[in-house]
């Protein structure tokens, strides 16, 4: 019996000593190895230029230097960081301490735990700590979870802009081994601009993404309070998403959105013409989008629902030029929408917003907002198909007109 105990104790000691070495190697590959999830998930405008990883027996240190390569985002970051010269490519550095010793698996159900701080540096190489800290845990099955928090009551004063103040800002990010699923949340107690003239409370943002071999589903949620702004709407919440969309389509949409943000809606034909290959690739298959929104008022909720089905290339057909491509997409798009507005809200809004009251009264007179059978809710039912638009069953002329058979 005594010999057996000695053998067991010896084995435990070997495991305790050898385990961290094996785990350390696995964590190093996951954090800094080729194709690691951190660098693989970075947006194209953020480039990892150096990654120094020093592995010990029970712990390690990591320093990852990132450079913002997109000019507009680089200028925005330099402006947000405030005074100082950050050059054409501002740099961010993530400095981390990695624990992968035997106590990590004992104290927490994880293979490793990483505590990180974020720094920036000016052109002189002076390092400045940003008010952000994060803790990442790698599970025994390869899953990853990061929890982050901003310094309580922190402020930023962009050059030429109002001071931004926040309270209780934190969030998390989770990803499964192999990248089949990921999710993130952001929670902020309050955000104020300037001297508090504009304050948003109880902000909640998040998304969930799941992937199969060929398709991706994405759902994003948002919610925030507006009571401090004196708005008749006290809270807005909603979601947008896509289901079972070809993964390649989402990849092609990303640069399109970036280009749209740079050019604006007035230049859509030009954007469509120069990005036709990307648009065609994104619409290789029909692309279904959904939008849900609820705005809370003292008279009840304002509800918005839109289901938008963008057509695939087969439905668009052959086109020449950006304007023709947009016309082909618009003519083959299918939209099913519904808006519900409490009648009491429309009646009472005149006391606080006469202009909005006039607009709602006009829409009611035109039948665009029609009472439901109870009379308690005004509804707008939108249907768009084949280039034809109806609102509450009545046809509405469009620039395209009915699509030719």
Order of alpha helices (4+ residues) and beta strands (2+ residues): alpha-alpha-beta-beta-alpha-beta-alpha-beta-beta-beta-beta-beta-beta-beta-beta-beta-alpha-alpha-alpha-beta-beta-alpha-alpha-beta-alpha-alpha-beta-beta-beta-beta
